[in-house]
Amino acid sequence: MNHVLIGVSGGIAAYKVCEVVSSLAKRGIEVRVIMTRSAVEFVTPLTFATLSRQPAHTDADFWQPTNGRPLHIELAEWADVFLLAPVTANTLAKLTYGMADNLLTNTVLASNCPILFAPAMNTTMWLQPTVQENWQKLLKDARYTAIAPTDGVLACDAMGTGRMAEPETILEYLESFLFTKGKQDLKGKHILVNAGGTREFIDSVRFIGNPSTGKQGIAIAKAAIHRGANVTLITTSNSPLPMGEGLGVRAVRSSLEMHQAMLEEFPFADITIAAAAVGDVRSTTTSDRKLPKSELSLNLELEYIPDIVADLATRKRPEQMLVGFAAQTGTEQEVMTAAKDKLERKGLDAIAANAVNSSQTGFGTDTNQATFINKNGKVLSTPLCSKLELAHRLLDFLL
């Protein structure tokens, strides 16, 4: 069973951590909570104890032995991942300088597991030079990975940066870290990903498209960010986008727009993963207004769409890696045959083959299963898993 230790500091964002604890416990992950003296002013220990099904520890427990051993040592050795949320300006300063004046900071120093930390504070406080200096110093420590604060309306009614990341974002980071053990093996790498289904417009409101939601491509972008990469995501999707520093997002709609964006970004990418469902055909004519029904042709003239991935393959430098997806229907053998043909015909370094005629692996699902094939003949099949886990399995395969 996975073990997640959560350290809660005294900020109003502590209420968001309740959802994190509850969600983890419902997934069968064992959770324990440490609260600072200020944190108990915002959320009671009873709340976290009830949600985690474990006692919530406070400074009052500091010197109470657990199985004859100090509590901070016991908790530090127990944890697989240590989440600190919210991290206040005060706690940030303590972490930066290795202070150990409470149960939480002592446990941090006694631990060896990867640490995720999510700051939260008023914008003016966040922008203070001393706070920013502490923030930058802590980011240089390999054990710490930041879930950066976001922009929005704060509890003090101010508008700006300082909101703690939402529980969904924190849970995604935790899922990644429990799978990867916190490795940051993509630091210094630039990953280019495309996602979603393209729309080829007939007029201003009608289009030829497909049911792709972009969830898998977005999951790949998230996984890469969680592993330290700089990521450029080119997407048509309205699905929730990744959060994190080092992320650039370009919104497109048609295959032409996606093609142009990919050509512009491709030279800067170390690894390009083409997960988008790009259309195959488009209308030879389009209208910038909504056509009356009487003007719609029942014999639409179509033309083939230029192949984005094949075009990128002709421009690829030797040190770059180009990866495609083959979303297929049919038997396992038919899916594999089509994927291998696409791998060779388009000059790819690797391909992910997945059947989309399943209720658990089709367009719009939260789970997926795939078989990865590289140009040297290496083959790896994944179990049915979340799309974020599949993204990590793909990155492991490529690296």
Buried (B, 14 or more C-beta within 10 A) or exposed (E): EBBBBBBBBBBBBBBBBBBBBBBBBEEEBBBBBBBBBBBBEBBEBEBBBBBBEBEBBBBEBBEEEBEEEBBBBBBBBBBBBBBBBBBBBBBBBBBBEEBBEBBBBBBBEBBEBBBBBBBBBBBEBBEEEEBEEBBEBBBEEEEBBBBBBBEEEBEEEBEBBBBBBBBEBBBBBBBBBBBBEBBBEBEEBBBBBBBBBBBBBBBEEBBBBBEBBBBBBBBBBBBBBBBBBBBBBBBBBEBEBBBBEBBEBBBBBBBBBBBBBBEEBBEEBBBBBBBBBBBBEBBEEBBEEEBEEEEEEEEEEEEEBEBBBBBBBEEBEEEBBBBBBBBBEEEEEEBBBBBBEBBEEBBBBBBBBBBBEBEEBBBEBEBBBBBBBBEEEEEBEBEBBBBBBBBBBBBBBBE
